[in-house]
Amino acid sequence: MENEARLRAFVARLDGAVSRSSDVAHVTHSVKSILESETGICEALPDRFLRSCPEKYARRLLHKDGEGKYSVVVMVWGSGQCTPLHDHSGTWCVECVASGKIRVTRYDLVGSATSPLVEFREAGRVEAGRGEAGALIPPFEYHKIENPYPEQAVTVHVYGGEMVSCSAFFPEGERYRRELRGLQYTD
């Protein structure tokens, strides 16, 4: 019961942060502060949220706001697991490391986003550990996440809605081919 109460309080704090303002920068700043202060939230999660998957990172829905304002997703990264370069389909997101470490590489789009092949320039790389969070606010949303470390990592992602698809980008020569991807949850 104590863990359930802790998770309810966590969601209530997020409800307040998302409902207080329509300014995305203000909302993401508030959500980021909550995630950074709740680094021990993994301890309150049921075990199924913390299991890795051998074939790819695990993505599990923790909470979806009844009005569709936001969702909370827990991701578990085994050693060597990563996303392709991708966007968030115009959805804001705050990502926080709950355990372990990850690497996030940001990219800037060069030229038109409507071409079949697009060009990116690396815009920065961050090694993030427990309690470190960052926000992605469109149009600054192109990135990849990876766990190049030997230990498992867990991240908590709060999205401005439910992210059910995104564009993933795959190298083709010096450019990238866009592929629309549907996103599923692990179990």
C-alpha positions as CSV (number, residue, x, y, z in Angstrom):
1,M,0.0,0.0,0.0
2,E,2.8,2.4,0.8
3,N,4.2,2.1,-2.8
4,E,0.7,2.6,-4.3
5,A,0.3,5.8,-2.2
6,R,3.7,7.0,-3.3
7,L,2.8,6.4,-7.0
8,R,-0.6,8.2,-6.5
9,A,1.2,11.2,-5.0
10,F,3.7,11.2,-7.9
11,V,0.9,11.3,-10.4
12,A,-1.0,14.0,-8.4
13,R,2.1,16.2,-8.6
14,L,2.4,15.7,-12.3
15,D,-1.3,16.4,-12.7
16,G,-0.8,19.7,-11.0
17,A,2.3,20.6,-13.1
18,V,0.6,19.8,-16.4
19,S,-2.7,21.6,-15.5
20,R,-1.2,24.8,-14.1
21,S,-0.1,26.4,-17.4
22,S,-0.5,26.1,-21.1
23,D,3.0,27.4,-21.7
24,V,5.0,24.3,-22.7
25,A,8.3,25.7,-21.4
26,H,6.8,26.3,-18.0
27,V,5.1,22.8,-17.9
28,T,8.3,21.0,-18.9
29,H,10.3,22.9,-16.3
30,S,7.8,21.9,-13.6
31,V,7.7,18.3,-14.7
32,K,11.5,18.2,-14.9
33,S,11.7,19.5,-11.3
34,I,9.3,16.8,-10.1
35,L,11.2,14.0,-11.9
36,E,14.5,15.2,-10.5
37,S,13.1,15.2,-7.0
38,E,11.5,11.7,-7.4
39,T,14.7,9.8,-8.3
40,G,13.7,7.0,-5.9
41,I,10.4,6.4,-7.7
42,C,11.8,3.0,-9.1
43,E,11.5,1.7,-5.5
44,A,7.7,2.2,-5.6
45,L,7.2,0.5,-9.0
46,P,6.0,-3.0,-9.4
47,D,8.8,-5.4,-10.4
48,R,7.4,-5.8,-14.0
49,F,8.3,-2.2,-14.7
50,L,12.0,-2.8,-14.0
51,R,12.5,-5.9,-16.1
52,S,14.7,-5.6,-19.2
53,C,14.0,-7.3,-22.5
54,P,16.9,-9.1,-24.3
55,E,15.9,-8.0,-27.8
56,K,15.4,-4.2,-27.3
57,Y,14.7,-1.7,-24.6
58,A,11.5,-2.1,-22.6
59,R,8.8,0.5,-22.8
60,R,5.9,0.3,-20.3
61,L,3.0,2.7,-19.7
62,L,2.8,3.7,-16.0
63,H,0.1,6.3,-16.3
64,K,-2.1,8.0,-19.0
65,D,-4.0,11.1,-18.0
66,G,-7.8,10.7,-18.5
67,E,-8.0,13.9,-20.5
68,G,-5.0,13.0,-22.7
69,K,-2.8,15.8,-21.4
70,Y,0.2,13.6,-20.6
71,S,1.4,10.1,-20.2
72,V,4.2,8.5,-18.1
73,V,6.3,5.8,-19.6
74,V,9.1,3.8,-17.9
75,M,11.9,2.5,-20.1
76,V,14.5,-0.1,-19.2
77,W,17.7,-0.2,-21.1
78,G,19.9,-3.3,-21.1
79,S,23.6,-2.8,-21.8
80,G,24.1,-1.9,-25.5
81,Q,20.4,-1.1,-26.2
82,C,19.5,2.1,-28.0
83,T,16.9,3.9,-30.1
84,P,17.4,5.0,-33.7
85,L,17.7,8.7,-34.3
86,H,14.0,9.8,-33.9
87,D,11.6,12.7,-33.2
88,H,8.6,12.8,-30.9
89,S,6.1,13.8,-33.6
90,G,5.8,17.3,-32.2
91,T,5.1,16.1,-28.7
92,W,7.0,17.6,-25.8
93,C,8.8,15.2,-23.4
94,V,10.8,15.3,-20.2
95,E,13.1,12.3,-19.7
96,C,14.8,11.5,-16.4
97,V,17.3,8.8,-15.4
98,A,15.9,6.8,-12.4
99,S,18.8,4.4,-12.2
100,G,22.0,3.6,-14.1
101,K,23.3,5.9,-16.8
102,I,22.4,6.7,-20.4
103,R,23.8,8.7,-23.3
104,V,21.6,11.2,-25.2
105,T,22.8,12.6,-28.5
106,R,20.8,15.6,-29.9
107,Y,20.7,16.5,-33.6
108,D,19.7,19.5,-35.6
109,L,17.8,19.1,-38.8
110,V,19.6,20.6,-41.8
111,G,17.4,21.7,-44.6
112,S,13.8,20.6,-45.2
113,A,12.0,18.0,-43.1
114,T,9.8,17.1,-46.0
115,S,12.4,15.6,-48.3
116,P,12.6,11.8,-48.6
117,L,16.2,11.9,-47.4
118,V,17.1,14.4,-44.6
119,E,20.4,15.7,-43.2
120,F,21.3,16.1,-39.6
121,R,24.1,17.6,-37.7
122,E,25.0,16.4,-34.2
123,A,24.2,19.2,-31.7
124,G,25.5,17.7,-28.5
125,R,25.9,14.7,-26.4
126,V,25.0,14.2,-22.7
127,E,26.0,11.4,-20.4
128,A,23.2,11.4,-17.8
129,G,23.1,9.6,-14.4
130,R,20.5,9.0,-11.7
131,G,18.4,12.2,-11.1
132,E,19.4,14.0,-14.3
133,A,16.6,15.1,-16.6
134,G,16.2,17.0,-19.8
135,A,13.3,18.3,-21.9
136,L,12.6,18.0,-25.6
137,I,10.4,20.8,-26.9
138,P,9.6,20.7,-30.6
139,P,11.1,21.7,-33.0
140,F,14.2,20.7,-30.9
141,E,13.3,17.0,-30.6
142,Y,15.7,15.0,-32.8
143,H,17.8,12.6,-30.7
144,K,18.8,9.1,-29.9
145,I,19.2,7.4,-26.5
146,E,21.6,4.6,-25.7
147,N,23.0,2.6,-22.9
148,P,26.6,1.9,-23.7
149,Y,27.4,0.9,-20.1
150,P,27.6,-2.6,-18.6
151,E,24.7,-2.0,-16.1
152,Q,21.0,-1.7,-16.8
153,A,19.4,1.8,-16.8
154,V,15.9,2.9,-16.1
155,T,14.4,6.2,-17.4
156,V,11.1,7.8,-16.8
157,H,9.5,9.8,-19.7
158,V,6.6,12.2,-19.4
159,Y,5.0,13.1,-22.7
160,G,2.6,15.9,-23.6
161,G,0.0,13.3,-24.6
162,E,0.4,9.6,-25.5
163,M,3.2,9.1,-28.0
164,V,2.0,6.2,-30.2
165,S,4.2,6.9,-33.2
166,C,7.3,8.8,-34.3
167,S,9.6,9.3,-37.2
168,A,12.8,7.2,-37.0
169,F,15.7,8.1,-39.2
170,F,18.1,5.5,-40.7
171,P,21.5,6.3,-42.4
172,E,21.6,6.2,-46.2
173,G,24.9,7.5,-47.3
174,E,25.4,11.0,-45.7
175,R,21.7,11.5,-45.2
176,Y,18.9,9.7,-43.4
177,R,15.8,8.0,-44.6
178,R,12.6,8.8,-42.6
179,E,10.4,5.9,-41.5
180,L,7.1,6.3,-39.6
181,R,7.1,3.9,-36.7
182,G,4.2,2.8,-34.5
183,L,5.2,2.5,-30.9
184,Q,4.1,-0.4,-28.7
185,Y,4.4,-1.1,-25.0
186,T,6.3,-4.0,-23.6
187,D,3.8,-6.4,-21.9
